[in-house]
Amino acid sequence: MSMIRIAPEVHLVMDPDTAVVAEERSDSILYSMDPVFERMDKLDGIADDLLNSLAPSKPLMNSWPGRENTSYMAGIYGNAFYGIVVGLAFSGLLALIIFIQRLIQGGM
């Protein structure tokens, strides 16, 4: 936030953001908000990156170019692996139950 001095001899200043012309006062202190705005822009980028991490097709800030669909493919491979493991465990349990039932029925 910077002020433009229109007429320093009569202490007139203008705020370029609001276009307000006012008298410059000696009892008020004016700080530049530019470093704060720069940090806010950086935090805004980090917040956008956090939201992009929820979508598998969005690029992340610290990732290499061309890796937009990496988490999507990792999800497919991971879910396929766990699906196969659970399916094989269920099939093995079902085969064991059928085998035990045939032993019980055949033994009587």
N, C-alpha and C positions, 0 to 999 in steps of 0.2 A: 504494500500500500504506500504509494508515494504521493506527495503533494506537489503541485505545480505552483510556483510563485509567480503570480500575475504581475503584481507591483510590489517589490520589496520595500520601497520607500514608504508606502501606506499600509504595509502588512496585509496584503490581500493574497489569499491562496485559493487554489481550486483542486477539488478531489476529482481525478480523472475517471474514477469508477462511477460516481453518481452525478458528476458535472455540477457540483454545488460550489458556489463561490462564497467564501467566508473570511472573516477577519482572523489573522494569525494571532494566537494567544501565547504569551510567554509562560503562563502557569500550566500549560498542558504539555505532556511529553508525547512525542510521536515515534513509534517504533515501526520498523519495516517488517512486514509480515511475509516477505518473500521466502525466507528460509523455512518458515512454518508451512507455507503453501507447497514448497518443494517436497517436504517430508510427507505432507498429506497426499500429494500425487503418488509418491512411492508407496505409501500404505494403500492407496486406492488400487494400484497395480497388483499389490500382494493379495488384496481381497478379491480382485478379479481372477487371479491365478488360483485362489482357493476354490472359487466357484467353478472354474474350468476343470479342476481336478475331479469334480463330481460327474462330468460328462466325458465319456471315453473317447470321443472324437475331437476334443478340443486340445490344442497344443498347450504345454506348460511353459513357464518362464525359463526354467533351468534345464530344459531338455534339448536334445540335439534336433536339428530340423529333420522332418520326415518321420517323426515318431508319434504322429497324432493318434494312430489306432493301436498303439502298443497295449494299453490296458484293456482294450476291447478284445484283442486276440488272446491276451493272457487270461481273461475271463472265460473265453470259449475253451481254451485248453485245460484250464483248471477245473471247470465244471464238467468237461468231458471225462477227465481223469477220475474225479470223484464219482461221477455217474457210473463209470465202468466198475470201479471198486465196489460200490454199493450193490450194483447189479450182480456181480460175480459172487459177492457174499450172500445175497438173497438166493441166488440160484444154487449155491452150494448147500445152504441151509435147507432149501426145498428138496434137493436130491437126497440129503441125509435123512430127512423125515420120511420120504417115500421109501428109501432103503430099509429103514427101521420098521415101517409098517409092513412091508413085504416079508421081513424076517419074522415078525410077530404072527402074521396071517399064515405063513408057510409052516411055521413051527407048531401050530395047533393042530 
